[in-house]
Amino acid sequence: MKARGAASRHPELRIRRPLVRPSADAVRVLHLVRGLPRHVLLLGACLVVLCVARVWLRLETVNLGYELSSARQMQLRLEHERQELQVEIATLRDPARIADIARRRLGMADPEKGQVVVLP
C-alpha cells in the first residue's frame, strides 16, 4: 500500500513536446558544442605533429653540424698529409740525391768522353 500512495502523490511527468522551440542560434550553438571535442582533438593532434616535426628538424640540424665538423677536420688532416707527401716527393726527386744513390748503391760513374751518344 505504501507503493500506491507514493505513486499517487508523485505522478510521473512526461513531456511529449518541448515547451519552447529552440531558435536557430541555439541549434547552431548546440551543434558547435557537440563538435567541440572533435575540433579540440584535431587541433591537439596538429599541434603534436608540428612539435614533433620541429624537434626532428632541430635534431637533423644538430646531426648535420656534427657531420660537417667531422668533414672539416678530415679535410684539414688530408691537406696536411698532402703537403707532407709533396715535400717527400720533392725530396725524392732531388737530382743530387739520385746521383748519390746511383754512385753509392749502383756503382755508377759520370760518363767519360765518347760514351754519350746524341740521337737525331
Biopython code that builds the backbone (N, CA, C, O; Angstrom):
import numpy as np
from Bio.PDB.StructureBuilder import StructureBuilder

atoms = [
    (1, "MET", "N", (0.807, -1.190, 0.000)),
    (1, "MET", "CA", (0.000, 0.000, 0.000)),
    (1, "MET", "C", (0.843, 1.243, 0.000)),
    (1, "MET", "O", (0.471, 2.294, -0.522)),
    (2, "LYS", "N", (1.926, 1.090, 0.571)),
    (2, "LYS", "CA", (2.818, 2.229, 0.581)),
    (2, "LYS", "C", (3.213, 2.631, -0.822)),
    (2, "LYS", "O", (3.342, 3.817, -1.128)),
    (3, "ALA", "N", (3.403, 1.639, -1.671)),
    (3, "ALA", "CA", (3.816, 1.920, -3.034)),
    (3, "ALA", "C", (2.726, 2.644, -3.791)),
    (3, "ALA", "O", (3.024, 3.517, -4.605)),
    (4, "ARG", "N", (1.488, 2.311, -3.551)),
    (4, "ARG", "CA", (0.400, 3.002, -4.249)),
    (4, "ARG", "C", (0.288, 4.439, -3.811)),
    (4, "ARG", "O", (0.078, 5.337, -4.627)),
    (5, "GLY", "N", (0.426, 4.646, -2.555)),
    (5, "GLY", "CA", (0.323, 6.013, -2.047)),
    (5, "GLY", "C", (1.438, 6.897, -2.561)),
    (5, "GLY", "O", (1.214, 8.071, -2.856)),
    (6, "ALA", "N", (2.644, 6.346, -2.674)),
    (6, "ALA", "CA", (3.779, 7.112, -3.165)),
    (6, "ALA", "C", (3.601, 7.439, -4.632)),
    (6, "ALA", "O", (3.979, 8.519, -5.088)),
    (7, "ALA", "N", (3.015, 6.486, -5.384)),
    (7, "ALA", "CA", (2.824, 6.725, -6.810)),
    (7, "ALA", "C", (1.753, 7.775, -7.031)),
    (7, "ALA", "O", (1.840, 8.554, -7.980)),
    (8, "SER", "N", (0.743, 7.809, -6.172)),
    (8, "SER", "CA", (-0.308, 8.798, -6.367)),
    (8, "SER", "C", (0.142, 10.182, -5.918)),
    (8, "SER", "O", (-0.326, 11.187, -6.453)),
    (9, "ARG", "N", (1.006, 10.244, -4.983)),
    (9, "ARG", "CA", (1.483, 11.550, -4.533)),
    (9, "ARG", "C", (2.435, 12.178, -5.547)),
    (9, "ARG", "O", (2.438, 13.396, -5.721)),
    (10, "HIS", "N", (3.235, 11.363, -6.210)),
    (10, "HIS", "CA", (4.202, 11.878, -7.187)),
    (10, "HIS", "C", (3.941, 11.247, -8.534)),
    (10, "HIS", "O", (4.627, 10.298, -8.913)),
    (11, "PRO", "N", (2.989, 11.741, -9.248)),
    (11, "PRO", "CA", (2.723, 11.133, -10.558)),
    (11, "PRO", "C", (3.889, 11.396, -11.503)),
    (11, "PRO", "O", (4.568, 12.418, -11.405)),
    (12, "GLU", "N", (4.104, 10.468, -12.409)),
    (12, "GLU", "CA", (5.190, 10.583, -13.375)),
    (12, "GLU", "C", (4.848, 11.645, -14.407)),
    (12, "GLU", "O", (3.758, 11.625, -14.979)),
    (13, "LEU", "N", (5.750, 12.553, -14.646)),
    (13, "LEU", "CA", (5.528, 13.607, -15.631)),
    (13, "LEU", "C", (6.231, 13.241, -16.921)),
    (13, "LEU", "O", (7.395, 12.841, -16.921)),
    (14, "ARG", "N", (5.531, 13.380, -17.987)),
    (14, "ARG", "CA", (6.116, 13.123, -19.298)),
    (14, "ARG", "C", (5.871, 14.332, -20.164)),
    (14, "ARG", "O", (4.759, 14.853, -20.244)),
    (15, "ILE", "N", (6.957, 14.778, -20.826)),
    (15, "ILE", "CA", (6.830, 15.897, -21.749)),
    (15, "ILE", "C", (6.844, 15.314, -23.145)),
    (15, "ILE", "O", (7.810, 14.672, -23.558)),
    (16, "ARG", "N", (5.786, 15.541, -23.846)),
    (16, "ARG", "CA", (5.672, 14.962, -25.184)),
    (16, "ARG", "C", (6.284, 15.861, -26.242)),
    (16, "ARG", "O", (6.728, 15.362, -27.276)),
    (17, "ARG", "N", (6.322, 17.127, -26.029)),
    (17, "ARG", "CA", (6.917, 18.061, -26.971)),
    (17, "ARG", "C", (7.562, 19.183, -26.173)),
    (17, "ARG", "O", (7.115, 19.498, -25.070)),
    (18, "PRO", "N", (8.606, 19.786, -26.720)),
    (18, "PRO", "CA", (9.247, 20.878, -25.990)),
    (18, "PRO", "C", (8.296, 22.039, -25.821)),
    (18, "PRO", "O", (7.461, 22.315, -26.682)),
    (19, "LEU", "N", (8.436, 22.711, -24.703)),
    (19, "LEU", "CA", (7.573, 23.843, -24.420)),
    (19, "LEU", "C", (7.913, 25.026, -25.321)),
    (19, "LEU", "O", (7.027, 25.767, -25.749)),
    (20, "VAL", "N", (9.196, 25.196, -25.604)),
    (20, "VAL", "CA", (9.644, 26.304, -26.445)),
    (20, "VAL", "C", (10.486, 25.715, -27.562)),
    (20, "VAL", "O", (11.353, 24.878, -27.312)),
    (21, "ARG", "N", (10.243, 26.135, -28.761)),
    (21, "ARG", "CA", (11.067, 25.686, -29.886)),
    (21, "ARG", "C", (12.440, 26.333, -29.797)),
    (21, "ARG", "O", (12.551, 27.540, -29.582)),
    (22, "PRO", "N", (13.477, 25.535, -29.960)),
    (22, "PRO", "CA", (14.798, 26.146, -29.933)),
    (22, "PRO", "C", (14.988, 27.039, -31.140)),
    (22, "PRO", "O", (14.560, 26.711, -32.246)),
    (23, "SER", "N", (15.628, 28.159, -30.920)),
    (23, "SER", "CA", (15.880, 29.075, -32.031)),
    (23, "SER", "C", (17.014, 28.535, -32.888)),
    (23, "SER", "O", (17.715, 27.608, -32.480)),
    (24, "ALA", "N", (17.197, 29.101, -34.058)),
    (24, "ALA", "CA", (18.240, 28.653, -34.980)),
    (24, "ALA", "C", (19.618, 28.868, -34.364)),
    (24, "ALA", "O", (20.519, 28.051, -34.556)),
    (25, "ASP", "N", (19.788, 29.974, -33.618)),
    (25, "ASP", "CA", (21.076, 30.225, -32.979)),
    (25, "ASP", "C", (21.374, 29.177, -31.921)),
    (25, "ASP", "O", (22.512, 28.727, -31.796)),
    (26, "ALA", "N", (20.382, 28.794, -31.175)),
    (26, "ALA", "CA", (20.578, 27.789, -30.138)),
    (26, "ALA", "C", (20.948, 26.444, -30.757)),
    (26, "ALA", "O", (21.795, 25.724, -30.229)),
    (27, "VAL", "N", (20.320, 26.114, -31.864)),
    (27, "VAL", "CA", (20.644, 24.863, -32.554)),
    (27, "VAL", "C", (22.088, 24.911, -33.061)),
    (27, "VAL", "O", (22.825, 23.932, -32.952)),
    (28, "ARG", "N", (22.472, 26.037, -33.605)),
    (28, "ARG", "CA", (23.844, 26.202, -34.096)),
    (28, "ARG", "C", (24.848, 26.070, -32.963)),
    (28, "ARG", "O", (25.882, 25.419, -33.105)),
    (29, "VAL", "N", (24.529, 26.697, -31.835)),
    (29, "VAL", "CA", (25.416, 26.617, -30.674)),
    (29, "VAL", "C", (25.491, 25.174, -30.187)),
    (29, "VAL", "O", (26.561, 24.694, -29.814)),
    (30, "LEU", "N", (24.370, 24.495, -30.191)),
    (30, "LEU", "CA", (24.348, 23.104, -29.764)),
    (30, "LEU", "C", (25.227, 22.235, -30.663)),
    (30, "LEU", "O", (25.971, 21.388, -30.170)),
    (31, "HIS", "N", (25.145, 22.441, -31.966)),
    (31, "HIS", "CA", (25.999, 21.682, -32.900)),
    (31, "HIS", "C", (27.472, 22.017, -32.682)),
    (31, "HIS", "O", (28.323, 21.128, -32.737)),
    (32, "LEU", "N", (27.777, 23.275, -32.437)),
    (32, "LEU", "CA", (29.174, 23.670, -32.185)),
    (32, "LEU", "C", (29.693, 23.023, -30.913)),
    (32, "LEU", "O", (30.824, 22.538, -30.875)),
    (33, "VAL", "N", (28.866, 23.013, -29.868)),
    (33, "VAL", "CA", (29.305, 22.430, -28.598)),
    (33, "VAL", "C", (29.486, 20.930, -28.737)),
    (33, "VAL", "O", (30.426, 20.371, -28.173)),
    (34, "ARG", "N", (28.606, 20.266, -29.475)),
    (34, "ARG", "CA", (28.754, 18.824, -29.674)),
    (34, "ARG", "C", (30.003, 18.496, -30.486)),
    (34, "ARG", "O", (30.637, 17.472, -30.231)),
    (35, "GLY", "N", (30.376, 19.330, -31.455)),
    (35, "GLY", "CA", (31.555, 19.088, -32.291)),
    (35, "GLY", "C", (32.834, 19.615, -31.679)),
    (35, "GLY", "O", (33.911, 19.405, -32.237)),
    (36, "LEU", "N", (32.746, 20.297, -30.542)),
    (36, "LEU", "CA", (33.931, 20.905, -29.925)),
    (36, "LEU", "C", (35.001, 19.890, -29.547)),
    (36, "LEU", "O", (36.174, 20.130, -29.833)),
    (37, "PRO", "N", (34.659, 18.766, -28.917)),
    (37, "PRO", "CA", (35.726, 17.806, -28.585)),
    (37, "PRO", "C", (36.476, 17.300, -29.814)),
    (37, "PRO", "O", (37.687, 17.086, -29.751)),
    (38, "ARG", "N", (35.783, 17.108, -30.914)),
    (38, "ARG", "CA", (36.462, 16.675, -32.142)),
    (38, "ARG", "C", (37.442, 17.736, -32.617)),
    (38, "ARG", "O", (38.571, 17.431, -33.002)),
    (39, "HIS", "N", (36.995, 18.990, -32.584)),
    (39, "HIS", "CA", (37.874, 20.075, -33.028)),
    (39, "HIS", "C", (39.070, 20.217, -32.114)),
    (39, "HIS", "O", (40.187, 20.455, -32.575)),
    (40, "VAL", "N", (38.841, 20.073, -30.819)),
    (40, "VAL", "CA", (39.955, 20.170, -29.868)),
    (40, "VAL", "C", (40.946, 19.047, -30.101)),
    (40, "VAL", "O", (42.157, 19.271, -30.091)),
    (41, "LEU", "N", (40.440, 17.839, -30.311)),
    (41, "LEU", "CA", (41.330, 16.707, -30.587)),
    (41, "LEU", "C", (42.090, 16.898, -31.896)),
    (41, "LEU", "O", (43.283, 16.604, -31.970)),
    (42, "LEU", "N", (41.419, 17.378, -32.906)),
    (42, "LEU", "CA", (42.075, 17.618, -34.192)),
    (42, "LEU", "C", (43.147, 18.689, -34.055)),
    (42, "LEU", "O", (44.253, 18.544, -34.578)),
    (43, "LEU", "N", (42.815, 19.759, -33.353)),
    (43, "LEU", "CA", (43.795, 20.831, -33.137)),
    (43, "LEU", "C", (44.979, 20.327, -32.320)),
    (43, "LEU", "O", (46.129, 20.661, -32.606)),
    (44, "GLY", "N", (44.690, 19.520, -31.301)),
    (44, "GLY", "CA", (45.761, 18.946, -30.474)),
    (44, "GLY", "C", (46.660, 18.033, -31.285)),
    (44, "GLY", "O", (47.882, 18.065, -31.136)),
    (45, "ALA", "N", (46.059, 17.217, -32.144)),
    (45, "ALA", "CA", (46.854, 16.327, -32.988)),
    (45, "ALA", "C", (47.747, 17.127, -33.933)),
    (45, "ALA", "O", (48.913, 16.787, -34.134)),
    (46, "CYS", "N", (47.192, 18.187, -34.508)),
    (46, "CYS", "CA", (48.006, 19.047, -35.395)),
    (46, "CYS", "C", (49.158, 19.675, -34.618)),
    (46, "CYS", "O", (50.277, 19.760, -35.124)),
    (47, "LEU", "N", (48.890, 20.107, -33.411)),
    (47, "LEU", "CA", (49.933, 20.718, -32.586)),
    (47, "LEU", "C", (51.032, 19.708, -32.260)),
    (47, "LEU", "O", (52.218, 20.036, -32.307)),
    (48, "VAL", "N", (50.635, 18.487, -31.932)),
    (48, "VAL", "CA", (51.624, 17.447, -31.630)),
    (48, "VAL", "C", (52.472, 17.148, -32.858)),
    (48, "VAL", "O", (53.691, 17.010, -32.753)),
    (49, "VAL", "N", (51.838, 17.048, -34.020)),
    (49, "VAL", "CA", (52.584, 16.772, -35.258)),
    (49, "VAL", "C", (53.580, 17.900, -35.547)),
    (49, "VAL", "O", (54.722, 17.643, -35.928)),
    (50, "LEU", "N", (53.144, 19.133, -35.365)),
    (50, "LEU", "CA", (54.043, 20.265, -35.598)),
    (50, "LEU", "C", (55.209, 20.272, -34.612)),
    (50, "LEU", "O", (56.340, 20.576, -34.989)),
    (51, "CYS", "N", (54.939, 19.942, -33.363)),
    (51, "CYS", "CA", (56.010, 19.898, -32.361)),
    (51, "CYS", "C", (57.015, 18.793, -32.682)),
    (51, "CYS", "O", (58.224, 18.995, -32.565)),
    (52, "VAL", "N", (56.515, 17.633, -33.083)),
    (52, "VAL", "CA", (57.411, 16.533, -33.438)),
    (52, "VAL", "C", (58.249, 16.902, -34.656)),
    (52, "VAL", "O", (59.440, 16.598, -34.706)),
    (53, "ALA", "N", (57.636, 17.553, -35.630)),
    (53, "ALA", "CA", (58.378, 17.984, -36.823)),
    (53, "ALA", "C", (59.460, 18.996, -36.447)),
    (53, "ALA", "O", (60.570, 18.945, -36.979)),
    (54, "ARG", "N", (59.147, 19.901, -35.547)),
    (54, "ARG", "CA", (60.127, 20.915, -35.118)),
    (54, "ARG", "C", (61.312, 20.258, -34.417)),
    (54, "ARG", "O", (62.464, 20.600, -34.685)),
    (55, "VAL", "N", (61.029, 19.314, -33.519)),
    (55, "VAL", "CA", (62.102, 18.617, -32.807)),
    (55, "VAL", "C", (62.937, 17.805, -33.782)),
    (55, "VAL", "O", (64.164, 17.795, -33.687)),
    (56, "TRP", "N", (62.278, 17.115, -34.729)),
    (56, "TRP", "CA", (63.018, 16.311, -35.696)),
    (56, "TRP", "C", (63.940, 17.193, -36.539)),
    (56, "TRP", "O", (65.095, 16.838, -36.775)),
    (57, "LEU", "N", (63.429, 18.343, -36.993)),
    (57, "LEU", "CA", (64.263, 19.246, -37.793)),
    (57, "LEU", "C", (65.441, 19.770, -36.985)),
    (57, "LEU", "O", (66.543, 19.908, -37.516)),
    (58, "ARG", "N", (65.223, 20.058, -35.722)),
    (58, "ARG", "CA", (66.321, 20.546, -34.871)),
    (58, "ARG", "C", (67.381, 19.465, -34.703)),
    (58, "ARG", "O", (68.576, 19.749, -34.780)),
    (59, "LEU", "N", (66.949, 18.227, -34.473)),
    (59, "LEU", "CA", (67.905, 17.131, -34.342)),
    (59, "LEU", "C", (68.678, 16.909, -35.640)),
    (59, "LEU", "O", (69.880, 16.644, -35.607)),
    (60, "GLU", "N", (68.004, 17.014, -36.769)),
    (60, "GLU", "CA", (68.696, 16.875, -38.056)),
    (60, "GLU", "C", (69.733, 17.984, -38.240)),
    (60, "GLU", "O", (70.823, 17.743, -38.759)),
    (61, "THR", "N", (69.389, 19.194, -37.814)),
    (61, "THR", "CA", (70.334, 20.313, -37.919)),
    (61, "THR", "C", (71.572, 20.052, -37.072)),
    (61, "THR", "O", (72.696, 20.285, -37.518)),
    (62, "VAL", "N", (71.364, 19.568, -35.850)),
    (62, "VAL", "CA", (72.492, 19.275, -34.965)),
    (62, "VAL", "C", (73.349, 18.158, -35.550)),
    (62, "VAL", "O", (74.576, 18.255, -35.553)),
    (63, "ASN", "N", (72.709, 17.093, -36.046)),
    (63, "ASN", "CA", (73.470, 15.979, -36.641)),
    (63, "ASN", "C", (74.265, 16.436, -37.860)),
    (63, "ASN", "O", (75.418, 16.041, -38.030)),
    (64, "LEU", "N", (73.665, 17.254, -38.700)),
    (64, "LEU", "CA", (74.394, 17.770, -39.866)),
    (64, "LEU", "C", (75.568, 18.645, -39.436)),
    (64, "LEU", "O", (76.616, 18.644, -40.082)),
    (65, "GLY", "N", (75.393, 19.387, -38.354)),
    (65, "GLY", "CA", (76.501, 20.192, -37.830)),
    (65, "GLY", "C", (77.668, 19.324, -37.399)),
    (65, "GLY", "O", (78.824, 19.644, -37.678)),
    (66, "TYR", "N", (77.359, 18.204, -36.705)),
    (66, "TYR", "CA", (78.422, 17.282, -36.303)),
    (66, "TYR", "C", (79.108, 16.670, -37.518)),
    (66, "TYR", "O", (80.334, 16.562, -37.553)),
    (67, "GLU", "N", (78.331, 16.275, -38.500)),
    (67, "GLU", "CA", (78.922, 15.691, -39.710)),
    (67, "GLU", "C", (79.798, 16.706, -40.442)),
    (67, "GLU", "O", (80.866, 16.361, -40.948)),
    (68, "LEU", "N", (79.346, 17.951, -40.496)),
    (68, "LEU", "CA", (80.125, 18.999, -41.152)),
    (68, "LEU", "C", (81.435, 19.239, -40.417)),
    (68, "LEU", "O", (82.476, 19.430, -41.045)),
    (69, "SER", "N", (81.389, 19.231, -39.098)),
    (69, "SER", "CA", (82.602, 19.413, -38.302)),
    (69, "SER", "C", (83.588, 18.275, -38.552)),
    (69, "SER", "O", (84.787, 18.511, -38.700)),
    (70, "SER", "N", (83.088, 17.050, -38.598)),
    (70, "SER", "CA", (83.958, 15.898, -38.878)),
    (70, "SER", "C", (84.562, 15.999, -40.273)),
    (70, "SER", "O", (85.740, 15.696, -40.465)),
    (71, "ALA", "N", (83.763, 16.421, -41.245)),
    (71, "ALA", "CA", (84.272, 16.553, -42.617)),
    (71, "ALA", "C", (85.355, 17.627, -42.694)),
    (71, "ALA", "O", (86.346, 17.463, -43.405)),
    (72, "ARG", "N", (85.166, 18.729, -41.959)),
    (72, "ARG", "CA", (86.192, 19.785, -41.968)),
    (72, "ARG", "C", (87.491, 19.292, -41.342)),
    (72, "ARG", "O", (88.576, 19.589, -41.843)),
    (73, "GLN", "N", (87.384, 18.535, -40.239)),
    (73, "GLN", "CA", (88.596, 18.001, -39.615)),
    (73, "GLN", "C", (89.312, 17.040, -40.557)),
    (73, "GLN", "O", (90.539, 17.062, -40.653)),
    (74, "MET", "N", (88.548, 16.194, -41.253)),
    (74, "MET", "CA", (89.154, 15.263, -42.206)),
    (74, "MET", "C", (89.815, 16.026, -43.351)),
    (74, "MET", "O", (90.896, 15.652, -43.804)),
    (75, "GLN", "N", (89.169, 17.090, -43.818)),
    (75, "GLN", "CA", (89.739, 17.887, -44.903)),
    (75, "GLN", "C", (91.069, 18.501, -44.469)),
    (75, "GLN", "O", (92.042, 18.472, -45.223)),
    (76, "LEU", "N", (91.113, 19.053, -43.265)),
    (76, "LEU", "CA", (92.366, 19.642, -42.770)),
    (76, "LEU", "C", (93.454, 18.584, -42.644)),
    (76, "LEU", "O", (94.602, 18.831, -43.015)),
    (77, "ARG", "N", (93.103, 17.394, -42.118)),
    (77, "ARG", "CA", (94.080, 16.318, -41.970)),
    (77, "ARG", "C", (94.606, 15.873, -43.329)),
    (77, "ARG", "O", (95.805, 15.642, -43.481)),
    (78, "LEU", "N", (93.719, 15.749, -44.323)),
    (78, "LEU", "CA", (94.149, 15.321, -45.655)),
    (78, "LEU", "C", (95.009, 16.377, -46.350)),
    (78, "LEU", "O", (95.963, 16.039, -47.051)),
    (79, "GLU", "N", (94.672, 17.654, -46.156)),
    (79, "GLU", "CA", (95.503, 18.711, -46.738)),
    (79, "GLU", "C", (96.903, 18.700, -46.123)),
    (79, "GLU", "O", (97.897, 18.889, -46.823)),
    (80, "HIS", "N", (96.973, 18.478, -44.811)),
    (80, "HIS", "CA", (98.274, 18.417, -44.147)),
    (80, "HIS", "C", (99.072, 17.216, -44.670)),
    (80, "HIS", "O", (100.273, 17.322, -44.922)),
    (81, "GLU", "N", (98.400, 16.088, -44.828)),
    (81, "GLU", "CA", (99.072, 14.893, -45.347)),
    (81, "GLU", "C", (99.533, 15.119, -46.785)),
    (81, "GLU", "O", (100.621, 14.678, -47.157)),
    (82, "ARG", "N", (98.720, 15.801, -47.602)),
    (82, "ARG", "CA", (99.111, 16.104, -48.979)),
    (82, "ARG", "C", (100.362, 16.973, -49.026)),
    (82, "ARG", "O", (101.253, 16.744, -49.844)),
    (83, "GLN", "N", (100.426, 17.965, -48.149)),
    (83, "GLN", "CA", (101.615, 18.830, -48.104)),
    (83, "GLN", "C", (102.853, 18.034, -47.705)),
    (83, "GLN", "O", (103.934, 18.229, -48.263)),
    (84, "GLU", "N", (102.686, 17.135, -46.735)),
    (84, "GLU", "CA", (103.827, 16.301, -46.327)),
    (84, "GLU", "C", (104.285, 15.409, -47.479)),
    (84, "GLU", "O", (105.485, 15.230, -47.683)),
    (85, "LEU", "N", (103.337, 14.850, -48.233)),
    (85, "LEU", "CA", (103.694, 13.994, -49.359)),
    (85, "LEU", "C", (104.368, 14.785, -50.481)),
    (85, "LEU", "O", (105.278, 14.274, -51.134)),
    (86, "GLN", "N", (103.935, 16.015, -50.708)),
    (86, "GLN", "CA", (104.589, 16.841, -51.726)),
    (86, "GLN", "C", (106.034, 17.147, -51.331)),
    (86, "GLN", "O", (106.925, 17.154, -52.180)),
    (87, "VAL", "N", (106.260, 17.396, -50.056)),
    (87, "VAL", "CA", (107.634, 17.628, -49.591)),
    (87, "VAL", "C", (108.467, 16.367, -49.775)),
    (87, "VAL", "O", (109.623, 16.435, -50.193)),
    (88, "GLU", "N", (107.875, 15.212, -49.462)),
    (88, "GLU", "CA", (108.604, 13.951, -49.629)),
    (88, "GLU", "C", (108.918, 13.683, -51.099)),
    (88, "GLU", "O", (110.015, 13.232, -51.428)),
    (89, "ILE", "N", (107.951, 13.961, -51.990)),
    (89, "ILE", "CA", (108.199, 13.778, -53.432)),
    (89, "ILE", "C", (109.326, 14.683, -53.900)),
    (89, "ILE", "O", (110.212, 14.256, -54.641)),
    (90, "ALA", "N", (109.285, 15.943, -53.459)),
    (90, "ALA", "CA", (110.344, 16.878, -53.860)),
    (90, "ALA", "C", (111.700, 16.394, -53.361)),
    (90, "ALA", "O", (112.702, 16.532, -54.063)),
    (91, "THR", "N", (111.742, 15.833, -52.161)),
    (91, "THR", "CA", (113.000, 15.316, -51.614)),
    (91, "THR", "C", (113.484, 14.112, -52.416)),
    (91, "THR", "O", (114.673, 13.993, -52.712)),
    (92, "LEU", "N", (112.555, 13.217, -52.767)),
    (92, "LEU", "CA", (112.947, 12.013, -53.509)),
    (92, "LEU", "C", (113.364, 12.324, -54.944)),
    (92, "LEU", "O", (114.170, 11.590, -55.517)),
    (93, "ARG", "N", (112.838, 13.388, -55.532)),
    (93, "ARG", "CA", (113.175, 13.739, -56.917)),
    (93, "ARG", "C", (114.417, 14.641, -57.021)),
    (93, "ARG", "O", (114.794, 15.035, -58.124)),
    (94, "ASP", "N", (115.028, 14.957, -55.936)),
    (94, "ASP", "CA", (116.196, 15.852, -55.942)),
    (94, "ASP", "C", (117.323, 15.194, -56.765)),
    (94, "ASP", "O", (117.743, 14.079, -56.456)),
    (95, "PRO", "N", (117.810, 15.886, -57.813)),
    (95, "PRO", "CA", (118.853, 15.293, -58.671)),
    (95, "PRO", "C", (120.135, 14.928, -57.909)),
    (95, "PRO", "O", (120.781, 13.935, -58.245)),
    (96, "ALA", "N", (120.507, 15.696, -56.910)),
    (96, "ALA", "CA", (121.725, 15.390, -56.151)),
    (96, "ALA", "C", (121.545, 14.074, -55.391)),
    (96, "ALA", "O", (122.472, 13.267, -55.331)),
    (97, "ARG", "N", (120.380, 13.854, -54.820)),
    (97, "ARG", "CA", (120.108, 12.613, -54.098)),
    (97, "ARG", "C", (120.146, 11.419, -55.055)),
    (97, "ARG", "O", (120.718, 10.377, -54.732)),
    (98, "ILE", "N", (119.529, 11.576, -56.246)),
    (98, "ILE", "CA", (119.507, 10.486, -57.227)),
    (98, "ILE", "C", (120.933, 10.157, -57.684)),
    (98, "ILE", "O", (121.287, 8.985, -57.810)),
    (99, "ALA", "N", (121.742, 11.176, -57.928)),
    (99, "ALA", "CA", (123.131, 10.938, -58.346)),
    (99, "ALA", "C", (123.917, 10.242, -57.235)),
    (99, "ALA", "O", (124.727, 9.359, -57.519)),
    (100, "ASP", "N", (123.695, 10.621, -55.988)),
    (100, "ASP", "CA", (124.392, 9.997, -54.858)),
    (100, "ASP", "C", (124.008, 8.521, -54.731)),
    (100, "ASP", "O", (124.871, 7.680, -54.483)),
    (101, "ILE", "N", (122.712, 8.196, -54.900)),
    (101, "ILE", "CA", (122.263, 6.794, -54.838)),
    (101, "ILE", "C", (122.859, 6.002, -56.002)),
    (101, "ILE", "O", (123.243, 4.844, -55.838)),
    (102, "ALA", "N", (122.935, 6.640, -57.196)),
    (102, "ALA", "CA", (123.493, 5.948, -58.371)),
    (102, "ALA", "C", (124.957, 5.616, -58.146)),
    (102, "ALA", "O", (125.414, 4.547, -58.549)),
    (103, "ARG", "N", (125.695, 6.504, -57.515)),
    (103, "ARG", "CA", (127.120, 6.258, -57.275)),
    (103, "ARG", "C", (127.328, 5.216, -56.181)),
    (103, "ARG", "O", (128.102, 4.274, -56.352)),
    (104, "ARG", "N", (126.635, 5.388, -55.058)),
    (104, "ARG", "CA", (126.888, 4.512, -53.902)),
    (104, "ARG", "C", (126.282, 3.111, -54.080)),
    (104, "ARG", "O", (126.992, 2.110, -53.975)),
    (105, "ARG", "N", (124.999, 3.043, -54.344)),
    (105, "ARG", "CA", (124.318, 1.754, -54.359)),
    (105, "ARG", "C", (124.511, 0.983, -55.672)),
    (105, "ARG", "O", (124.650, -0.240, -55.674)),
    (106, "LEU", "N", (124.516, 1.720, -56.781)),
    (106, "LEU", "CA", (124.551, 1.044, -58.075)),
    (106, "LEU", "C", (125.952, 1.025, -58.697)),
    (106, "LEU", "O", (126.178, 0.376, -59.718)),
    (107, "GLY", "N", (126.881, 1.741, -58.074)),
    (107, "GLY", "CA", (128.253, 1.738, -58.589)),
    (107, "GLY", "C", (128.400, 2.464, -59.907)),
    (107, "GLY", "O", (129.318, 2.144, -60.663)),
    (108, "MET", "N", (127.566, 3.405, -60.220)),
    (108, "MET", "CA", (127.638, 4.150, -61.465)),
    (108, "MET", "C", (128.639, 5.294, -61.322)),
    (108, "MET", "O", (128.967, 5.734, -60.221)),
    (109, "ALA", "N", (129.114, 5.759, -62.487)),
    (109, "ALA", "CA", (130.051, 6.890, -62.516)),
    (109, "ALA", "C", (129.600, 7.831, -63.622)),
    (109, "ALA", "O", (128.793, 7.474, -64.480)),
    (110, "ASP", "N", (130.140, 9.042, -63.579)),
    (110, "ASP", "CA", (129.808, 10.004, -64.633)),
    (110, "ASP", "C", (130.367, 9.484, -65.956)),
    (110, "ASP", "O", (131.431, 8.864, -65.975)),
    (111, "PRO", "N", (129.656, 9.731, -67.071)),
    (111, "PRO", "CA", (130.146, 9.220, -68.356)),
    (111, "PRO", "C", (131.421, 9.974, -68.792)),
    (111, "PRO", "O", (131.588, 11.166, -68.534)),
    (112, "GLU", "N", (132.280, 9.244, -69.443)),
    (112, "GLU", "CA", (133.510, 9.855, -69.953)),
    (112, "GLU", "C", (133.269, 10.303, -71.386)),
    (112, "GLU", "O", (132.207, 10.060, -71.957)),
    (113, "LYS", "N", (134.301, 10.981, -71.974)),
    (113, "LYS", "CA", (134.156, 11.455, -73.342)),
    (113, "LYS", "C", (133.981, 10.281, -74.279)),
    (113, "LYS", "O", (134.693, 9.282, -74.180)),
    (114, "GLY", "N", (133.033, 10.406, -75.188)),
    (114, "GLY", "CA", (132.790, 9.381, -76.180)),
    (114, "GLY", "C", (131.734, 8.365, -75.751)),
    (114, "GLY", "O", (131.257, 7.584, -76.574)),
    (115, "GLN", "N", (131.366, 8.368, -74.475)),
    (115, "GLN", "CA", (130.338, 7.430, -74.016)),
    (115, "GLN", "C", (128.910, 7.962, -74.237)),
    (115, "GLN", "O", (127.946, 7.197, -74.250)),
    (116, "VAL", "N", (128.802, 9.248, -74.404)),
    (116, "VAL", "CA", (127.480, 9.850, -74.597)),
    (116, "VAL", "C", (127.216, 9.939, -76.081)),
    (116, "VAL", "O", (128.028, 10.496, -76.821)),
    (117, "VAL", "N", (126.087, 9.397, -76.536)),
    (117, "VAL", "CA", (125.721, 9.416, -77.939)),
    (117, "VAL", "C", (124.420, 10.216, -78.039)),
    (117, "VAL", "O", (123.443, 9.908, -77.357)),
    (118, "VAL", "N", (124.416, 11.210, -78.864)),
    (118, "VAL", "CA", (123.214, 12.014, -79.071)),
    (118, "VAL", "C", (122.473, 11.459, -80.268)),
    (118, "VAL", "O", (123.038, 11.349, -81.357)),
    (119, "LEU", "N", (121.239, 11.117, -80.078)),
    (119, "LEU", "CA", (120.442, 10.556, -81.159)),
    (119, "LEU", "C", (119.743, 11.690, -81.920)),
    (119, "LEU", "O", (119.319, 12.687, -81.335)),
    (120, "PRO", "N", (119.637, 11.504, -83.253)),
    (120, "PRO", "CA", (118.991, 12.554, -84.032)),
    (120, "PRO", "C", (117.492, 12.600, -83.827)),
    (120, "PRO", "O", (116.813, 13.438, -84.422)),
]
sb = StructureBuilder()
sb.init_structure("model")
sb.init_model(0)
sb.init_chain("A")
sb.init_seg("    ")
for serial, (resi, resn, name, xyz) in enumerate(atoms, 1):
    if name == "N":
        sb.init_residue(resn, " ", resi, " ")
    sb.init_atom(name, np.array(xyz, "f"), 0.0, 1.0, " ", f" {name:<3s}", serial, name[0])
structure = sb.get_structure()
